[in-house]
Amino acid sequence: MNRKSVCVCVCVCLSLSTASRIILVIVCVALLLDNMLYMVIVPIIPDYLADLESEQSEHVHLVMHPNTSANSTSQDKSNKNNLDIQIGVLFASKAILQLLVNPLSGTFIDRVGYDIPLLIGLTVMFLSTCIFAFGENYTTLFVARSLQGLGSAFADTSGIAMIADKYTVEAERSKALGIALAFISFGSLVAPPFGGVLYEFAGKRVPFIVLACICLADGFLVLAVIKPFSNRTRENMPVGTPIYRLMIDPYIAVVAGALTVCNIPLAFLEPTIANWMETTMHSTQWEMGLTWLPAFFPHVLGVYITVKLAAQHPNLQWFYGALGMVIIGASSCTVPACKTFGQLIAPLCGICFGIALVDTALLPTLAFLVDVRHVSVYGSVYAIADISYSVAYAMGPIVAGQIVHSLGFVQLNLGMGLVNVLYAPALLLLRNVCQMKPSYSERDNLLDEGPKTKTYTNELIQVRSSLRIIWHQPANKRIMYVNLNRYSTTQ
């Protein structure tokens, strides 16, 4: 490769930052949509299913007992219990299917790249949203919810992995993943009031039609900007580490466990806190609907603080995660002590602030662990992260209600808080991660194999793999130093 080709490839490297920002926007919109669709059904589906159940029960009662109203109270109680089970299974079906599909989607992403799975995920989510809009019975809604889990397994995993792949500098990667987490939080917290207001004034279909249109627009952006079917750079990338090998890596296992444990309070409180508020505080419908909305602001604050601290002290990522778990544990234990809606806001904000610390600190750590201990392909490792989240949210709607019924709401919160506090010391295993050196990985694979075709794309991959690019940022300008030690300009 001659010196002119080197200059061209370095210029292309400089232009990657703009493309990376556009890709970040596309991925963030996909994550926003997925989490809005996940939470928008919270105020809609229970009321909608209750209306369907009452209509069916009234029809059956009129047919079988046209002249009697006996046992109506016991029948109503039985119907309510049956409806609660149906709602719990419907809510959990998304996370359950996502949990089952993720090992396959992670391997698929490692083999074909990140762009095609992202488009597949958006397509499935679009179909799921349309089915939600026009479905009129429980079976159809269950299929739609399960389809959303299938789409999420592809869209979420490939989107986060694409961010990790495009942002290779640790500080930039932490910032980009932090922005993605902020969109996830915003989608989860704004969706219930968004869905409730539109459902109340415009009907069931309108919220889902709005989300379907945004999903369709994001899919067109993927086709126009990323161009998944014309991108062939994947042919020159190394084969990723199998997911089962990543799962038995002790460092990755500790991070995955922390992601599951820290999300358990949120996953278990979402389906149970409304009934507890109604019973203990006599809360109004608007208070129950806005329970989690104030927590968005401390979540974003937690993301911002962690990104700033990680840029200054990257060797303390494990400490930020451990601190977040302690905050989650303490906040969870104080939830049952709240007597008013105003008091309840504080511990819920503490839980979301702690989750922001854990997620923002540990998600970039997963990519770094893959870089230094395995091969720099991120589909499978972020499939493991998605599995961690799915475990918590699959158990939440089903297990949390049973625990509250058998042990009580207080015991549920104390148990969740204790688990988080006890797990925090496990993150000490990650304290020396920043001192690890890269292993035989993507750079060595590409240097040994050499380019397959003589194009600027392959030259760019070779330059990015063999050059060491160090970014130094004084007050208002960026200087790039290129170490040409291992690079040969001979053809």
ABEGO torsion letter per residue (X at the ends): XBAAAAAAAAAAAAAAAAAAAAAAAAAAAAAAAAAAAAAAAAAAAAAAAAAAAAAAAAAAAAAABAABABGAAAAAAAAAAAAAAAAAAAAAAAAAAAAAAAAAAAAAAAAAEAAAAAAAAAAAAAAAAAAAAABABAAAAAAAAAAAAAAAAAAAAAAAAAAAAABABAAAAAAAAAAAAAAAAAAAAAAAAAAAAAAAAAEAAAAAAAAAAAAAAAAAAAAAAAGAAABAAAAABBBBBBAAAAAABAAAAAAAAAAAAAAAAAAAAAAAAAAAAAAAAGBBAAAAAAAAAAAAAAAAAAAAAAAAAAAABAAAAAAAAAAAAAAAAAAAAAAAABABAAAAAAAAAAAAAAAAAAAAAAAAAAAAAAAAABBBBAAAAAAAAAAAAAAAAAAAAAAAAAAAAAAEAAAAAAAAAAAAAAAAAAAAAAAAAAABBBBBBAAAAAAAAEBABBBAAAAAAAAAAABBBBBBBBAABBBBBBBAAABBABX
